Amino acid sequence: MGGKKLKRIRMERGMTRRQVEDVTGISQGTIMSLECGKTTGGNIGTAVALAKCYGVTVDELLADDGR
């Protein structure tokens, strides 16, 4: 999962990391690490939870969109 893309999607949805944590159960620290590129990938459960939260498919979330 690309960090910049994750942050862009979250910001487009108008969500804070706290709101994403509340919906997904993924800690704000993990979300921040993913968005900052400190942690790459994560597990499939993380990808599924974030995709559901953001209203996108896992494929869309994982695809390299060149941004």
PDB file of N, CA, C and O in Angstrom, chain B, residues numbered from 101:
ATOM      1  N   MET B 101       0.848  -1.175   0.000  1.00  0.00           N
ATOM      2  CA  MET B 101       0.000   0.000   0.000  1.00  0.00           C
ATOM      3  C   MET B 101       0.893   1.238   0.000  1.00  0.00           C
ATOM      4  O   MET B 101       1.786   1.369   0.837  1.00  0.00           O
ATOM      5  N   GLY B 102       0.652   2.115  -0.915  1.00  0.00           N
ATOM      6  CA  GLY B 102       1.426   3.349  -0.983  1.00  0.00           C
ATOM      7  C   GLY B 102       0.951   4.357   0.044  1.00  0.00           C
ATOM      8  O   GLY B 102      -0.239   4.662   0.127  1.00  0.00           O
ATOM      9  N   GLY B 103       1.883   4.871   0.824  1.00  0.00           N
ATOM     10  CA  GLY B 103       1.535   5.791   1.897  1.00  0.00           C
ATOM     11  C   GLY B 103       0.861   7.064   1.436  1.00  0.00           C
ATOM     12  O   GLY B 103      -0.131   7.499   2.021  1.00  0.00           O
ATOM     13  N   LYS B 104       1.405   7.666   0.378  1.00  0.00           N
ATOM     14  CA  LYS B 104       0.807   8.910  -0.117  1.00  0.00           C
ATOM     15  C   LYS B 104      -0.626   8.670  -0.588  1.00  0.00           C
ATOM     16  O   LYS B 104      -1.510   9.499  -0.373  1.00  0.00           O
ATOM     17  N   LYS B 105      -0.838   7.536  -1.225  1.00  0.00           N
ATOM     18  CA  LYS B 105      -2.182   7.213  -1.704  1.00  0.00           C
ATOM     19  C   LYS B 105      -3.135   7.009  -0.524  1.00  0.00           C
ATOM     20  O   LYS B 105      -4.263   7.501  -0.545  1.00  0.00           O
ATOM     21  N   LEU B 106      -2.688   6.289   0.497  1.00  0.00           N
ATOM     22  CA  LEU B 106      -3.535   6.081   1.670  1.00  0.00           C
ATOM     23  C   LEU B 106      -3.929   7.403   2.314  1.00  0.00           C
ATOM     24  O   LEU B 106      -5.090   7.614   2.665  1.00  0.00           O
ATOM     25  N   LYS B 107      -2.967   8.277   2.462  1.00  0.00           N
ATOM     26  CA  LYS B 107      -3.258   9.579   3.073  1.00  0.00           C
ATOM     27  C   LYS B 107      -4.195  10.383   2.187  1.00  0.00           C
ATOM     28  O   LYS B 107      -5.129  11.011   2.688  1.00  0.00           O
ATOM     29  N   ARG B 108      -3.964  10.375   0.885  1.00  0.00           N
ATOM     30  CA  ARG B 108      -4.815  11.123  -0.047  1.00  0.00           C
ATOM     31  C   ARG B 108      -6.254  10.640   0.041  1.00  0.00           C
ATOM     32  O   ARG B 108      -7.182  11.446   0.114  1.00  0.00           O
ATOM     33  N   ILE B 109      -6.437   9.324   0.035  1.00  0.00           N
ATOM     34  CA  ILE B 109      -7.797   8.771   0.106  1.00  0.00           C
ATOM     35  C   ILE B 109      -8.456   9.171   1.422  1.00  0.00           C
ATOM     36  O   ILE B 109      -9.618   9.576   1.440  1.00  0.00           O
ATOM     37  N   ARG B 110      -7.709   9.056   2.530  1.00  0.00           N
ATOM     38  CA  ARG B 110      -8.274   9.426   3.836  1.00  0.00           C
ATOM     39  C   ARG B 110      -8.672  10.892   3.854  1.00  0.00           C
ATOM     40  O   ARG B 110      -9.751  11.242   4.331  1.00  0.00           O
ATOM     41  N   MET B 111      -7.805  11.745   3.338  1.00  0.00           N
ATOM     42  CA  MET B 111      -8.090  13.181   3.323  1.00  0.00           C
ATOM     43  C   MET B 111      -9.272  13.498   2.403  1.00  0.00           C
ATOM     44  O   MET B 111     -10.097  14.350   2.731  1.00  0.00           O
ATOM     45  N   GLU B 112      -9.360  12.818   1.255  1.00  0.00           N
ATOM     46  CA  GLU B 112     -10.498  13.025   0.354  1.00  0.00           C
ATOM     47  C   GLU B 112     -11.820  12.655   1.029  1.00  0.00           C
ATOM     48  O   GLU B 112     -12.863  13.232   0.721  1.00  0.00           O
ATOM     49  N   ARG B 113     -11.769  11.698   1.942  1.00  0.00           N
ATOM     50  CA  ARG B 113     -12.967  11.282   2.672  1.00  0.00           C
ATOM     51  C   ARG B 113     -13.246  12.190   3.861  1.00  0.00           C
ATOM     52  O   ARG B 113     -14.271  12.056   4.529  1.00  0.00           O
ATOM     53  N   GLY B 114     -12.324  13.115   4.121  1.00  0.00           N
ATOM     54  CA  GLY B 114     -12.497  14.036   5.247  1.00  0.00           C
ATOM     55  C   GLY B 114     -12.392  13.354   6.599  1.00  0.00           C
ATOM     56  O   GLY B 114     -13.055  13.753   7.557  1.00  0.00           O
ATOM     57  N   MET B 115     -11.557  12.322   6.676  1.00  0.00           N
ATOM     58  CA  MET B 115     -11.441  11.546   7.904  1.00  0.00           C
ATOM     59  C   MET B 115     -10.123  11.826   8.609  1.00  0.00           C
ATOM     60  O   MET B 115      -9.089  12.041   7.978  1.00  0.00           O
ATOM     61  N   THR B 116     -10.190  11.817   9.926  1.00  0.00           N
ATOM     62  CA  THR B 116      -8.975  11.890  10.728  1.00  0.00           C
ATOM     63  C   THR B 116      -8.466  10.468  10.956  1.00  0.00           C
ATOM     64  O   THR B 116      -9.186   9.495  10.728  1.00  0.00           O
ATOM     65  N   ARG B 117      -7.239  10.363  11.402  1.00  0.00           N
ATOM     66  CA  ARG B 117      -6.715   9.032  11.738  1.00  0.00           C
ATOM     67  C   ARG B 117      -7.519   8.423  12.874  1.00  0.00           C
ATOM     68  O   ARG B 117      -7.729   7.211  12.916  1.00  0.00           O
ATOM     69  N   ARG B 118      -7.962   9.257  13.781  1.00  0.00           N
ATOM     70  CA  ARG B 118      -8.778   8.781  14.910  1.00  0.00           C
ATOM     71  C   ARG B 118     -10.081   8.159  14.413  1.00  0.00           C
ATOM     72  O   ARG B 118     -10.501   7.111  14.903  1.00  0.00           O
ATOM     73  N   GLN B 119     -10.718   8.809  13.439  1.00  0.00           N
ATOM     74  CA  GLN B 119     -11.965   8.270  12.883  1.00  0.00           C
ATOM     75  C   GLN B 119     -11.717   6.933  12.186  1.00  0.00           C
ATOM     76  O   GLN B 119     -12.517   6.005  12.306  1.00  0.00           O
ATOM     77  N   VAL B 120     -10.603   6.844  11.459  1.00  0.00           N
ATOM     78  CA  VAL B 120     -10.273   5.578  10.790  1.00  0.00           C
ATOM     79  C   VAL B 120     -10.021   4.495  11.837  1.00  0.00           C
ATOM     80  O   VAL B 120     -10.457   3.357  11.667  1.00  0.00           O
ATOM     81  N   GLU B 121      -9.328   4.839  12.906  1.00  0.00           N
ATOM     82  CA  GLU B 121      -9.097   3.890  13.989  1.00  0.00           C
ATOM     83  C   GLU B 121     -10.419   3.409  14.574  1.00  0.00           C
ATOM     84  O   GLU B 121     -10.597   2.213  14.809  1.00  0.00           O
ATOM     85  N   ASP B 122     -11.346   4.333  14.808  1.00  0.00           N
ATOM     86  CA  ASP B 122     -12.641   3.974  15.383  1.00  0.00           C
ATOM     87  C   ASP B 122     -13.418   3.016  14.483  1.00  0.00           C
ATOM     88  O   ASP B 122     -14.090   2.109  14.975  1.00  0.00           O
ATOM     89  N   VAL B 123     -13.330   3.211  13.176  1.00  0.00           N
ATOM     90  CA  VAL B 123     -14.069   2.376  12.225  1.00  0.00           C
ATOM     91  C   VAL B 123     -13.382   1.022  12.008  1.00  0.00           C
ATOM     92  O   VAL B 123     -14.046  -0.011  11.921  1.00  0.00           O
ATOM     93  N   THR B 124     -12.049   1.039  11.923  1.00  0.00           N
ATOM     94  CA  THR B 124     -11.327  -0.166  11.514  1.00  0.00           C
ATOM     95  C   THR B 124     -10.690  -0.951  12.654  1.00  0.00           C
ATOM     96  O   THR B 124     -10.442  -2.149  12.522  1.00  0.00           O
ATOM     97  N   GLY B 125     -10.425  -0.282  13.768  1.00  0.00           N
ATOM     98  CA  GLY B 125      -9.689  -0.924  14.847  1.00  0.00           C
ATOM     99  C   GLY B 125      -8.186  -0.901  14.639  1.00  0.00           C
ATOM    100  O   GLY B 125      -7.438  -1.446  15.450  1.00  0.00           O
ATOM    101  N   ILE B 126      -7.732  -0.270  13.548  1.00  0.00           N
ATOM    102  CA  ILE B 126      -6.298  -0.128  13.268  1.00  0.00           C
ATOM    103  C   ILE B 126      -5.813   1.110  14.017  1.00  0.00           C
ATOM    104  O   ILE B 126      -6.401   2.185  13.898  1.00  0.00           O
ATOM    105  N   SER B 127      -4.752   0.958  14.779  1.00  0.00           N
ATOM    106  CA  SER B 127      -4.292   2.076  15.605  1.00  0.00           C
ATOM    107  C   SER B 127      -3.846   3.259  14.761  1.00  0.00           C
ATOM    108  O   SER B 127      -3.394   3.110  13.626  1.00  0.00           O
ATOM    109  N   GLN B 128      -3.988   4.447  15.356  1.00  0.00           N
ATOM    110  CA  GLN B 128      -3.539   5.665  14.685  1.00  0.00           C
ATOM    111  C   GLN B 128      -2.050   5.586  14.352  1.00  0.00           C
ATOM    112  O   GLN B 128      -1.616   6.087  13.315  1.00  0.00           O
ATOM    113  N   GLY B 129      -1.279   4.964  15.222  1.00  0.00           N
ATOM    114  CA  GLY B 129       0.150   4.813  14.991  1.00  0.00           C
ATOM    115  C   GLY B 129       0.446   3.978  13.760  1.00  0.00           C
ATOM    116  O   GLY B 129       1.340   4.302  12.979  1.00  0.00           O
ATOM    117  N   THR B 130      -0.311   2.898  13.591  1.00  0.00           N
ATOM    118  CA  THR B 130      -0.133   2.051  12.413  1.00  0.00           C
ATOM    119  C   THR B 130      -0.550   2.798  11.157  1.00  0.00           C
ATOM    120  O   THR B 130       0.128   2.723  10.132  1.00  0.00           O
ATOM    121  N   ILE B 131      -1.662   3.516  11.234  1.00  0.00           N
ATOM    122  CA  ILE B 131      -2.130   4.296  10.084  1.00  0.00           C
ATOM    123  C   ILE B 131      -1.077   5.331   9.707  1.00  0.00           C
ATOM    124  O   ILE B 131      -0.767   5.501   8.528  1.00  0.00           O
ATOM    125  N   MET B 132      -0.527   6.020  10.700  1.00  0.00           N
ATOM    126  CA  MET B 132       0.498   7.018  10.437  1.00  0.00           C
ATOM    127  C   MET B 132       1.738   6.367   9.815  1.00  0.00           C
ATOM    128  O   MET B 132       2.310   6.905   8.866  1.00  0.00           O
ATOM    129  N   SER B 133       2.149   5.222  10.342  1.00  0.00           N
ATOM    130  CA  SER B 133       3.316   4.522   9.797  1.00  0.00           C
ATOM    131  C   SER B 133       3.095   4.113   8.345  1.00  0.00           C
ATOM    132  O   SER B 133       4.003   4.225   7.521  1.00  0.00           O
ATOM    133  N   LEU B 134       1.903   3.643   8.034  1.00  0.00           N
ATOM    134  CA  LEU B 134       1.584   3.270   6.655  1.00  0.00           C
ATOM    135  C   LEU B 134       1.600   4.496   5.746  1.00  0.00           C
ATOM    136  O   LEU B 134       2.159   4.459   4.650  1.00  0.00           O
ATOM    137  N   GLU B 135       0.984   5.580   6.211  1.00  0.00           N
ATOM    138  CA  GLU B 135       0.915   6.798   5.401  1.00  0.00           C
ATOM    139  C   GLU B 135       2.281   7.453   5.197  1.00  0.00           C
ATOM    140  O   GLU B 135       2.531   8.069   4.161  1.00  0.00           O
ATOM    141  N   CYS B 136       3.157   7.320   6.180  1.00  0.00           N
ATOM    142  CA  CYS B 136       4.487   7.938   6.093  1.00  0.00           C
ATOM    143  C   CYS B 136       5.508   7.029   5.421  1.00  0.00           C
ATOM    144  O   CYS B 136       6.655   7.423   5.214  1.00  0.00           O
ATOM    145  N   GLY B 137       5.093   5.818   5.083  1.00  0.00           N
ATOM    146  CA  GLY B 137       5.999   4.889   4.429  1.00  0.00           C
ATOM    147  C   GLY B 137       6.970   4.205   5.371  1.00  0.00           C
ATOM    148  O   GLY B 137       7.906   3.544   4.920  1.00  0.00           O
ATOM    149  N   LYS B 138       6.762   4.352   6.676  1.00  0.00           N
ATOM    150  CA  LYS B 138       7.627   3.688   7.651  1.00  0.00           C
ATOM    151  C   LYS B 138       7.332   2.192   7.695  1.00  0.00           C
ATOM    152  O   LYS B 138       8.214   1.381   7.979  1.00  0.00           O
ATOM    153  N   THR B 139       6.102   1.845   7.416  1.00  0.00           N
ATOM    154  CA  THR B 139       5.673   0.456   7.323  1.00  0.00           C
ATOM    155  C   THR B 139       5.121   0.274   5.931  1.00  0.00           C
ATOM    156  O   THR B 139       4.278   1.054   5.488  1.00  0.00           O
ATOM    157  N   THR B 140       5.578  -0.729   5.247  1.00  0.00           N
ATOM    158  CA  THR B 140       5.060  -0.972   3.900  1.00  0.00           C
ATOM    159  C   THR B 140       4.186  -2.208   3.914  1.00  0.00           C
ATOM    160  O   THR B 140       4.488  -3.195   4.584  1.00  0.00           O
ATOM    161  N   GLY B 141       3.124  -2.142   3.182  1.00  0.00           N
ATOM    162  CA  GLY B 141       2.271  -3.308   3.013  1.00  0.00           C
ATOM    163  C   GLY B 141       1.254  -3.500   4.103  1.00  0.00           C
ATOM    164  O   GLY B 141       0.092  -3.134   3.933  1.00  0.00           O
ATOM    165  N   GLY B 142       1.657  -4.062   5.212  1.00  0.00           N
ATOM    166  CA  GLY B 142       0.674  -4.465   6.197  1.00  0.00           C
ATOM    167  C   GLY B 142       0.144  -5.832   5.795  1.00  0.00           C
ATOM    168  O   GLY B 142       0.670  -6.447   4.867  1.00  0.00           O
ATOM    169  N   ASN B 143      -0.872  -6.309   6.466  1.00  0.00           N
ATOM    170  CA  ASN B 143      -1.425  -7.609   6.104  1.00  0.00           C
ATOM    171  C   ASN B 143      -2.738  -7.442   5.354  1.00  0.00           C
ATOM    172  O   ASN B 143      -3.264  -6.334   5.247  1.00  0.00           O
ATOM    173  N   ILE B 144      -3.255  -8.525   4.846  1.00  0.00           N
ATOM    174  CA  ILE B 144      -4.477  -8.457   4.036  1.00  0.00           C
ATOM    175  C   ILE B 144      -5.654  -7.956   4.868  1.00  0.00           C
ATOM    176  O   ILE B 144      -6.533  -7.272   4.343  1.00  0.00           O
ATOM    177  N   GLY B 145      -5.681  -8.287   6.157  1.00  0.00           N
ATOM    178  CA  GLY B 145      -6.750  -7.804   7.020  1.00  0.00           C
ATOM    179  C   GLY B 145      -6.753  -6.290   7.127  1.00  0.00           C
ATOM    180  O   GLY B 145      -7.813  -5.663   7.152  1.00  0.00           O
ATOM    181  N   THR B 146      -5.568  -5.707   7.189  1.00  0.00           N
ATOM    182  CA  THR B 146      -5.445  -4.254   7.233  1.00  0.00           C
ATOM    183  C   THR B 146      -5.955  -3.649   5.932  1.00  0.00           C
ATOM    184  O   THR B 146      -6.702  -2.671   5.941  1.00  0.00           O
ATOM    185  N   ALA B 147      -5.548  -4.237   4.818  1.00  0.00           N
ATOM    186  CA  ALA B 147      -5.983  -3.732   3.509  1.00  0.00           C
ATOM    187  C   ALA B 147      -7.495  -3.824   3.354  1.00  0.00           C
ATOM    188  O   ALA B 147      -8.124  -2.893   2.852  1.00  0.00           O
ATOM    189  N   VAL B 148      -8.081  -4.929   3.778  1.00  0.00           N
ATOM    190  CA  VAL B 148      -9.529  -5.107   3.679  1.00  0.00           C
ATOM    191  C   VAL B 148     -10.258  -4.088   4.551  1.00  0.00           C
ATOM    192  O   VAL B 148     -11.237  -3.482   4.114  1.00  0.00           O
ATOM    193  N   ALA B 149      -9.784  -3.898   5.777  1.00  0.00           N
ATOM    194  CA  ALA B 149     -10.427  -2.954   6.689  1.00  0.00           C
ATOM    195  C   ALA B 149     -10.349  -1.529   6.160  1.00  0.00           C
ATOM    196  O   ALA B 149     -11.336  -0.794   6.209  1.00  0.00           O
ATOM    197  N   LEU B 150      -9.183  -1.132   5.653  1.00  0.00           N
ATOM    198  CA  LEU B 150      -9.042   0.222   5.120  1.00  0.00           C
ATOM    199  C   LEU B 150      -9.893   0.408   3.867  1.00  0.00           C
ATOM    200  O   LEU B 150     -10.521   1.452   3.692  1.00  0.00           O
ATOM    201  N   ALA B 151      -9.916  -0.599   2.998  1.00  0.00           N
ATOM    202  CA  ALA B 151     -10.726  -0.505   1.776  1.00  0.00           C
ATOM    203  C   ALA B 151     -12.200  -0.320   2.126  1.00  0.00           C
ATOM    204  O   ALA B 151     -12.879   0.518   1.533  1.00  0.00           O
ATOM    205  N   LYS B 152     -12.693  -1.093   3.079  1.00  0.00           N
ATOM    206  CA  LYS B 152     -14.096  -0.950   3.497  1.00  0.00           C
ATOM    207  C   LYS B 152     -14.356   0.428   4.074  1.00  0.00           C
ATOM    208  O   LYS B 152     -15.363   1.061   3.758  1.00  0.00           O
ATOM    209  N   CYS B 153     -13.453   0.888   4.915  1.00  0.00           N
ATOM    210  CA  CYS B 153     -13.600   2.197   5.548  1.00  0.00           C
ATOM    211  C   CYS B 153     -13.655   3.307   4.502  1.00  0.00           C
ATOM    212  O   CYS B 153     -14.455   4.235   4.620  1.00  0.00           O
ATOM    213  N   TYR B 154     -12.814   3.214   3.487  1.00  0.00           N
ATOM    214  CA  TYR B 154     -12.706   4.267   2.481  1.00  0.00           C
ATOM    215  C   TYR B 154     -13.679   4.078   1.311  1.00  0.00           C
ATOM    216  O   TYR B 154     -13.788   4.953   0.452  1.00  0.00           O
ATOM    217  N   GLY B 155     -14.380   2.951   1.275  1.00  0.00           N
ATOM    218  CA  GLY B 155     -15.349   2.730   0.210  1.00  0.00           C
ATOM    219  C   GLY B 155     -14.712   2.435  -1.141  1.00  0.00           C
ATOM    220  O   GLY B 155     -15.235   2.825  -2.185  1.00  0.00           O
ATOM    221  N   VAL B 156     -13.576   1.742  -1.107  1.00  0.00           N
ATOM    222  CA  VAL B 156     -12.896   1.336  -2.335  1.00  0.00           C
ATOM    223  C   VAL B 156     -12.649  -0.163  -2.274  1.00  0.00           C
ATOM    224  O   VAL B 156     -12.792  -0.778  -1.218  1.00  0.00           O
ATOM    225  N   THR B 157     -12.280  -0.747  -3.399  1.00  0.00           N
ATOM    226  CA  THR B 157     -11.923  -2.164  -3.391  1.00  0.00           C
ATOM    227  C   THR B 157     -10.478  -2.308  -2.928  1.00  0.00           C
ATOM    228  O   THR B 157      -9.706  -1.350  -2.949  1.00  0.00           O
ATOM    229  N   VAL B 158     -10.130  -3.509  -2.516  1.00  0.00           N
ATOM    230  CA  VAL B 158      -8.746  -3.777  -2.126  1.00  0.00           C
ATOM    231  C   VAL B 158      -7.831  -3.559  -3.327  1.00  0.00           C
ATOM    232  O   VAL B 158      -6.729  -3.030  -3.181  1.00  0.00           O
ATOM    233  N   ASP B 159      -8.286  -3.967  -4.520  1.00  0.00           N
ATOM    234  CA  ASP B 159      -7.493  -3.752  -5.730  1.00  0.00           C
ATOM    235  C   ASP B 159      -7.200  -2.275  -5.942  1.00  0.00           C
ATOM    236  O   ASP B 159      -6.070  -1.905  -6.265  1.00  0.00           O
ATOM    237  N   GLU B 160      -8.208  -1.429  -5.763  1.00  0.00           N
ATOM    238  CA  GLU B 160      -8.008   0.014  -5.922  1.00  0.00           C
ATOM    239  C   GLU B 160      -7.021   0.541  -4.882  1.00  0.00           C
ATOM    240  O   GLU B 160      -6.176   1.385  -5.181  1.00  0.00           O
ATOM    241  N   LEU B 161      -7.140   0.039  -3.680  1.00  0.00           N
ATOM    242  CA  LEU B 161      -6.269   0.491  -2.608  1.00  0.00           C
ATOM    243  C   LEU B 161      -4.811   0.105  -2.871  1.00  0.00           C
ATOM    244  O   LEU B 161      -3.896   0.874  -2.577  1.00  0.00           O
ATOM    245  N   LEU B 162      -4.607  -1.081  -3.424  1.00  0.00           N
ATOM    246  CA  LEU B 162      -3.254  -1.592  -3.624  1.00  0.00           C
ATOM    247  C   LEU B 162      -2.643  -1.185  -4.968  1.00  0.00           C
ATOM    248  O   LEU B 162      -1.426  -1.251  -5.144  1.00  0.00           O
ATOM    249  N   ALA B 163      -3.477  -0.769  -5.902  1.00  0.00           N
ATOM    250  CA  ALA B 163      -2.970  -0.421  -7.242  1.00  0.00           C
ATOM    251  C   ALA B 163      -2.053   0.798  -7.191  1.00  0.00           C
ATOM    252  O   ALA B 163      -2.293   1.755  -6.455  1.00  0.00           O
ATOM    253  N   ASP B 164      -1.008   0.730  -7.988  1.00  0.00           N
ATOM    254  CA  ASP B 164      -0.103   1.869  -8.127  1.00  0.00           C
ATOM    255  C   ASP B 164      -0.736   2.824  -9.130  1.00  0.00           C
ATOM    256  O   ASP B 164      -0.831   2.512 -10.317  1.00  0.00           O
ATOM    257  N   ASP B 165      -1.167   3.986  -8.652  1.00  0.00           N
ATOM    258  CA  ASP B 165      -1.844   4.927  -9.542  1.00  0.00           C
ATOM    259  C   ASP B 165      -0.911   6.002 -10.078  1.00  0.00           C
ATOM    260  O   ASP B 165      -1.359   6.949 -10.724  1.00  0.00           O
ATOM    261  N   GLY B 166       0.381   5.863  -9.813  1.00  0.00           N
ATOM    262  CA  GLY B 166       1.361   6.776 -10.363  1.00  0.00           C
ATOM    263  C   GLY B 166       1.413   8.148  -9.730  1.00  0.00           C
ATOM    264  O   GLY B 166       2.082   9.037 -10.256  1.00  0.00           O
ATOM    265  N   ARG B 167       0.738   8.346  -8.632  1.00  0.00           N
ATOM    266  CA  ARG B 167       0.755   9.662  -7.970  1.00  0.00           C
ATOM    267  C   ARG B 167       1.858   9.720  -6.957  1.00  0.00           C
ATOM    268  O   ARG B 167       2.036  10.742  -6.295  1.00  0.00           O
TER     269      ARG B 167
END
